[in-house]
Amino acid sequence: MAPDSPLLKNRWLANITLLAAGALQTLTFSPYEWWWLGPISIALILACTVSLPSEKLFRAGWLAGLGLFGSGASWVYISISHYGNTSVPLSILLTAVFVAGLSLFHGLAFWGWGKLAKDSKLRRLLLFPAIWILGDWLRGWLLTGFPWLYLGTAQVDGPLAGWAPLLGVHGVTLWVIALGMALYASAGLLRLKRPGPAAAALTAGLLPWLLGPALNSVAWTQLSAAPISVATMQGNVPQLIKWDPNHLKQQIVTYLGLTNQDWQQDLILWPETAIPLTQDQAGAIFEHIETNLGPNSTLITGIPWYGFSDRIEDFTFHNSIMALGNGEGMYHKQKLVPFGEYVPLQQWLRGLIGFFDLPMSEFSRGPAHQSPLIANNLRIMPYICYEVAYPDFVAINARTTDLLVTISNDGWFGDSIGPLQHLQIARMRALETGRYMVRGTNNGLTAIIDQKGQIATSIPQFTEATLRGEAYTARGNTPYMETGSWPVLTFAAILIVFVREREIPKTNQGPA
């Protein structure tokens, strides 16, 4: 086994390295896209933790998480401070609590790592990918989840992209971790002057990276021979006036004006809550749209919905998206953003500070297993904002559909890196499903993404503009759409079962 890392000789240096290693992962994502830093980050984390006493692993994991989320997710400060009517000191405190809370997932994963592997360096190394993958999955599921900043997402632009339609983002993350482990192991073996085993370890870690480009050339789905014409409108409505009744007419006029030359397009897309009225108040707007639409044209728009829900047996609001013209269907958002679209424990938090009373923060979750929207006989699966971050949710709901659509209002996060990360996540979902995705946003980035996760065309952020382009529909499902993340999660569970340190109960060997 490799000797202890020199980093462990200085506790403060090890702690700083853990923070820096977490922050390096942020640089793998948009807008930086230095995907090659992922394995280096993992190797540094291992160098600081493989030989660490078990009781110190929780803190080590928490520090690595703090580096990641402190650098990669602290953009929530903008929505808390600028749009939540919250003072700067309190906004900083709430952002710090958010980041520290997310980092607990890493801390708990590393704590479990120590419990399962005990002090065996070999077991720790072998169990590390299982611990990381299951920790990511838990973070994306518990308490509605925060499925953001998965290492595999950055590989939409890297050599591992070809694995995404087979294994999904968690499987791609697994290969990133495998190379990080190989880097750590080979460095240790070289210190022991064992170049042969070091080369073998590095070669094994690099193998999935070498196979990835070949896999990326495989067509898992069959695209249509002819494309459909698409136009999506980016109104760039300032967030501060979004729900102001005095600016309602201005917003509708903006979107109608942006659509004036595109009523004949096959698919027209307006972003999340482009119509800031509930569907029962927007009858006149619907009539105007229906009158102008071409006979084969469908307009899909985000709009709040209000009415009686049989599922919850009460009147409620939904964040929704609907099809008009030569199409039909209404979809209610299922994955709601905590505090932005609903307030947990609202009986205690409502009214406490401005952030807990954001506009339209009383939405209810939509029912599961909703039908796709129909547009000129095409089955279109919509995802509203945050929903596109959930890999299995997107893959399962995309089965047997022709095209994916996602709408968002990333104005909550200003000119931070958050909206750029959001676009990259949407690109990974298109790659995993082998489908074109049309993305419509209020202020960017509005784009058409092809079946390989690459941007076919887009328009800049913070501009009032119309994006025109083409999208191909798809038939068939990728392997990942059929299985979801279960193969990777099952592999992680099996690894834990067979590699973990097991205590053999002592038996009385004396005479009967």
ZAMARGU-4260 file (C-alpha; in steps of 0.2 Angstrom, whole numbers, plus 5000, padded with zeros to 4 digits):
<rodrens>
0) 5000/5000/5000 | 5006/5018/4997 | 5015/5027/5011 | 5006/5041/5020 | 5005/5058/5010
5) 5017/5072/5015 | 5001/5083/5017 | 4996/5074/5033 | 5012/5080/5042 | 5004/5097/5044
10) 4986/5098/5049 | 4983/5116/5043 | 4990/5112/5027 | 4979/5097/5025 | 4964/5107/5029
15) 4968/5120/5017 | 4971/5107/5004 | 4954/5099/5007 | 4945/5116/5005 | 4955/5120/4989
20) 4952/5102/4982 | 4933/5105/4984 | 4935/5122/4976 | 4944/5115/4961 | 4928/5105/4957
25) 4919/5121/4954 | 4932/5125/4940 | 4927/5109/4931 | 4909/5117/4928 | 4903/5131/4917
30) 4909/5144/4914 | 4927/5138/4917 | 4925/5120/4910 | 4942/5114/4916 | 4935/5096/4917
35) 4952/5089/4919 | 4953/5096/4937 | 4940/5083/4943 | 4952/5068/4945 | 4966/5080/4952
40) 4953/5086/4965 | 4949/5068/4970 | 4968/5063/4971 | 4971/5078/4983 | 4956/5073/4994
45) 4962/5055/4995 | 4980/5061/4999 | 4972/5070/5014 | 4960/5057/5020 | 4965/5039/5016
50) 4977/5038/5031 | 4967/5050/5043 | 4960/5043/5059 | 4942/5038/5057 | 4936/5050/5070
55) 4943/5065/5059 | 4935/5060/5043 | 4918/5069/5046 | 4927/5085/5047 | 4938/5081/5032
60) 4923/5078/5021 | 4914/5093/5028 | 4929/5104/5023 | 4930/5097/5005 | 4911/5100/5004
65) 4913/5118/5010 | 4926/5121/4997 | 4914/5115/4983 | 4898/5123/4989 | 4906/5139/4995
70) 4914/5142/4978 | 4901/5134/4967 | 4884/5137/4975 | 4885/5153/4985 | 4876/5162/4971
75) 4860/5159/4981 | 4866/5175/4990 | 4859/5185/4976 | 4842/5179/4977 | 4842/5181/4996
80) 4849/5198/4996 | 4843/5207/4980 | 4826/5199/4979 | 4822/5193/4996 | 4822/5210/5005
85) 4835/5204/5017 | 4849/5214/5025 | 4867/5210/5019 | 4873/5203/5036 | 4858/5192/5037
90) 4860/5187/5018 | 4878/5182/5021 | 4873/5172/5037 | 4859/5163/5027 | 4871/5159/5013
95) 4884/5152/5025 | 4871/5141/5033 | 4865/5135/5016 | 4883/5131/5011 | 4888/5123/5028
100) 4872/5113/5027 | 4875/5106/5010 | 4893/5102/5015 | 4886/5090/5029 | 4882/5078/5015
105) 4901/5076/5012 | 4904/5075/5030 | 4891/5061/5033 | 4898/5052/5018 | 4916/5052/5024
110) 4910/5048/5042 | 4901/5032/5034 | 4917/5029/5025 | 4927/5028/5041 | 4914/5017/5049
115) 4914/5004/5034 | 4932/5004/5031 | 4939/5006/5048 | 4958/5010/5047 | 4962/4999/5032
120) 4970/5010/5019 | 4966/4997/5005 | 4948/4996/5010 | 4946/5015/5011 | 4953/5016/4994
125) 4942/5003/4986 | 4926/5010/4995 | 4929/5028/4991 | 4919/5028/4974 | 4904/5019/4982
130) 4904/5032/4996 | 4905/5047/4984 | 4892/5040/4972 | 4879/5036/4986 | 4883/5053/4994
135) 4879/5062/4978 | 4863/5052/4976 | 4857/5055/4994 | 4860/5074/4992 | 4850/5073/4976
140) 4835/5065/4985 | 4834/5069/5003 | 4822/5084/5008 | 4818/5086/4989 | 4837/5086/4985
145) 4850/5097/4978 | 4856/5088/4963 | 4869/5101/4958 | 4888/5101/4955 | 4889/5082/4951
150) 4907/5079/4945 | 4901/5070/4930 | 4891/5085/4923 | 4907/5093/4918 | 4911/5079/4907
155) 4898/5085/4894 | 4913/5094/4886 | 4926/5080/4891 | 4932/5063/4885 | 4919/5054/4896
160) 4904/5061/4888 | 4901/5045/4878 | 4897/5036/4894 | 4882/5047/4899 | 4869/5038/4888
165) 4875/5022/4896 | 4877/5025/4914 | 4871/5043/4917 | 4879/5057/4927 | 4883/5046/4942
170) 4892/5033/4931 | 4902/5047/4923 | 4906/5053/4940 | 4912/5035/4945 | 4925/5036/4931
175) 4931/5053/4936 | 4934/5046/4954 | 4942/5030/4947 | 4956/5041/4938 | 4958/5051/4954
180) 4961/5035/4964 | 4973/5029/4950 | 4983/5046/4951 | 4984/5044/4970 | 4989/5026/4970
185) 5002/5028/4956 | 5010/5043/4965 | 5011/5032/4981 | 5018/5017/4971 | 5031/5029/4963
190) 5037/5034/4980 | 5039/5016/4984 | 5050/5015/4968 | 5037/5003/4960 | 5035/5010/4942
195) 5027/4994/4935 | 5012/4994/4947 | 5011/5013/4946 | 5009/5012/4927 | 4996/4998/4928
200) 4986/5008/4940 | 4986/5024/4929 | 4982/5014/4914 | 4967/5006/4922 | 4961/5023/4928
205) 4963/5030/4910 | 4954/5016/4901 | 4936/5023/4902 | 4943/5040/4897 | 4951/5032/4881
210) 4935/5023/4877 | 4923/5038/4880 | 4926/5046/4863 | 4922/5030/4853 | 4906/5028/4863
215) 4901/5046/4859 | 4900/5042/4841 | 4887/5029/4844 | 4869/5034/4839 | 4858/5028/4853
220) 4842/5036/4846 | 4836/5039/4829 | 4834/5057/4824 | 4820/5062/4812 | 4825/5065/4794
225) 4818/5083/4794 | 4819/5096/4808 | 4805/5106/4815 | 4807/5125/4816 | 4808/5133/4833
230) 4808/5150/4840 | 4810/5154/4858 | 4808/5171/4866 | 4819/5179/4879 | 4810/5194/4887
235) 4824/5199/4899 | 4811/5205/4911 | 4819/5213/4927 | 4815/5202/4942 | 4810/5216/4953
240) 4795/5220/4942 | 4791/5202/4937 | 4776/5201/4949 | 4772/5220/4950 | 4754/5222/4943
245) 4759/5239/4936 | 4771/5231/4924 | 4760/5216/4919 | 4754/5224/4902 | 4772/5228/4898
250) 4778/5210/4900 | 4764/5203/4889 | 4767/5216/4876 | 4786/5212/4876 | 4782/5193/4872
255) 4769/5196/4859 | 4781/5209/4851 | 4795/5196/4851 | 4784/5183/4843 | 4777/5195/4829
260) 4788/5187/4815 | 4787/5169/4821 | 4768/5164/4823 | 4771/5152/4809 | 4785/5142/4817
265) 4782/5124/4821 | 4786/5127/4840 | 4786/5143/4849 | 4792/5144/4867 | 4790/5157/4880
270) 4799/5155/4897 | 4794/5151/4915 | 4779/5161/4921 | 4781/5172/4905 | 4762/5176/4908
275) 4762/5182/4926 | 4744/5178/4928 | 4735/5162/4932 | 4727/5153/4918 | 4709/5157/4923
280) 4714/5176/4922 | 4723/5175/4905 | 4708/5171/4893 | 4710/5187/4883 | 4729/5183/4880
285) 4725/5165/4875 | 4713/5171/4862 | 4725/5183/4855 | 4738/5170/4854 | 4726/5157/4846
290) 4721/5170/4833 | 4738/5174/4827 | 4746/5156/4827 | 4748/5147/4811 | 4737/5132/4808
295) 4752/5120/4811 | 4760/5130/4825 | 4760/5127/4844 | 4765/5140/4857 | 4771/5133/4874
300) 4772/5145/4888 | 4775/5145/4907 | 4760/5151/4917 | 4755/5149/4935 | 4739/5138/4937
305) 4726/5141/4951 | 4711/5129/4954 | 4704/5115/4964 | 4716/5100/4965 | 4708/5083/4968
310) 4724/5076/4974 | 4725/5088/4989 | 4707/5091/4990 | 4709/5110/4990 | 4712/5125/4980
315) 4730/5128/4976 | 4743/5136/4964 | 4755/5126/4953 | 4770/5132/4943 | 4764/5126/4926
320) 4768/5125/4907 | 4754/5123/4894 | 4752/5121/4875 | 4741/5132/4864 | 4737/5132/4846
325) 4740/5115/4836 | 4744/5107/4853 | 4737/5103/4870 | 4742/5098/4887 | 4746/5106/4904
330) 4760/5101/4915 | 4762/5105/4934 | 4780/5106/4941 | 4784/5092/4952 | 4801/5097/4959
335) 4799/5113/4968 | 4813/5124/4975 | 4813/5126/4994 | 4809/5144/4999 | 4808/5150/4981
340) 4792/5140/4977 | 4787/5133/4994 | 4792/5137/5012 | 4796/5122/5023 | 4788/5124/5040
345) 4779/5139/5034 | 4768/5140/5049 | 4784/5146/5059 | 4794/5154/5045 | 4781/5165/5035
350) 4783/5183/5040 | 4799/5180/5050 | 4810/5189/5037 | 4807/5195/5019 | 4816/5180/5011
355) 4802/5168/5017 | 4789/5179/5009 | 4795/5179/4991 | 4782/5181/4977 | 4774/5165/4971
360) 4782/5155/4985 | 4765/5145/4989 | 4765/5133/4974 | 4760/5115/4977 | 4769/5100/4969
365) 4761/5093/4954 | 4756/5075/4953 | 4768/5061/4947 | 4767/5052/4930 | 4760/5067/4920
370) 4757/5066/4901 | 4769/5075/4889 | 4763/5090/4880 | 4757/5087/4862 | 4762/5099/4848
375) 4757/5095/4830 | 4756/5076/4835 | 4774/5077/4843 | 4776/5071/4861 | 4786/5084/4871
380) 4791/5082/4888 | 4793/5098/4898 | 4804/5102/4913 | 4802/5118/4923 | 4818/5126/4929
385) 4825/5116/4944 | 4818/5100/4937 | 4831/5098/4924 | 4844/5095/4937 | 4837/5078/4942
390) 4845/5065/4931 | 4833/5050/4934 | 4818/5061/4934 | 4822/5068/4917 | 4827/5051/4910
395) 4812/5041/4915 | 4799/5055/4910 | 4808/5057/4893 | 4804/5039/4888 | 4795/5037/4872
400) 4794/5056/4869 | 4800/5065/4854 | 4808/5081/4861 | 4813/5089/4877 | 4808/5107/4882
405) 4814/5116/4898 | 4809/5133/4903 | 4817/5144/4917 | 4818/5161/4925 | 4836/5162/4931
410) 4834/5181/4934 | 4834/5176/4953 | 4853/5173/4951 | 4859/5189/4942 | 4876/5188/4933
415) 4882/5174/4944 | 4889/5157/4938 | 4873/5149/4943 | 4863/5151/4927 | 4879/5145/4917
420) 4879/5129/4928 | 4861/5127/4925 | 4863/5127/4906 | 4877/5114/4907 | 4866/5103/4918
425) 4852/5104/4904 | 4866/5099/4891 | 4870/5084/4901 | 4851/5079/4902 | 4850/5080/4883
430) 4866/5069/4881 | 4859/5056/4893 | 4843/5055/4884 | 4849/5056/4866 | 4837/5070/4863
435) 4836/5088/4857 | 4832/5100/4871 | 4824/5117/4868 | 4828/5129/4883 | 4818/5145/4885
440) 4823/5157/4899 | 4818/5175/4904 | 4836/5182/4903 | 4847/5168/4897 | 4854/5157/4893
445) 4841/5153/4879 | 4847/5139/4868 | 4844/5124/4857 | 4854/5109/4863 | 4857/5094/4852
450) 4857/5075/4856 | 4875/5075/4861 | 4873/5089/4873 | 4881/5102/4862 | 4873/5120/4859
455) 4867/5121/4842 | 4862/5139/4844 | 4859/5152/4858 | 4857/5170/4862 | 4867/5180/4875
460) 4861/5183/4892 | 4853/5199/4897 | 4846/5203/4880 | 4828/5205/4874 | 4829/5194/4859
465) 4821/5179/4849 | 4831/5163/4846 | 4827/5155/4829 | 4833/5138/4824 | 4829/5120/4821
470) 4827/5104/4831 | 4826/5086/4827 | 4814/5074/4835 | 4820/5057/4841 | 4814/5039/4842
475) 4821/5026/4854 | 4828/5026/4872 | 4846/5026/4877 | 4852/5012/4889 | 4852/5025/4904
480) 4834/5029/4900 | 4829/5011/4902 | 4839/5008/4918 | 4841/5025/4927 | 4855/5026/4940
485) 4851/5009/4947 | 4866/4999/4939 | 4878/5012/4946 | 4870/5013/4963 | 4869/4994/4964
490) 4887/4992/4960 | 4891/5004/4974 | 4880/4994/4986 | 4889/4978/4981 | 4906/4986/4984
495) 4901/4991/5001 | 4894/4974/5006 | 4910/4964/5000 | 4924/4977/5004 | 4918/4984/5021
500) 4927/4979/5037 | 4917/4965/5046 | 4919/4961/5064 | 4919/4942/5066 | 4910/4937/5082
505) 4921/4928/5095 | 4915/4911/5099 | 4919/4901/5114 | 4931/4888/5109 | 4933/4879/5126
510) 4926/4862/5130 | 4908/4859/5131
</rodrens>
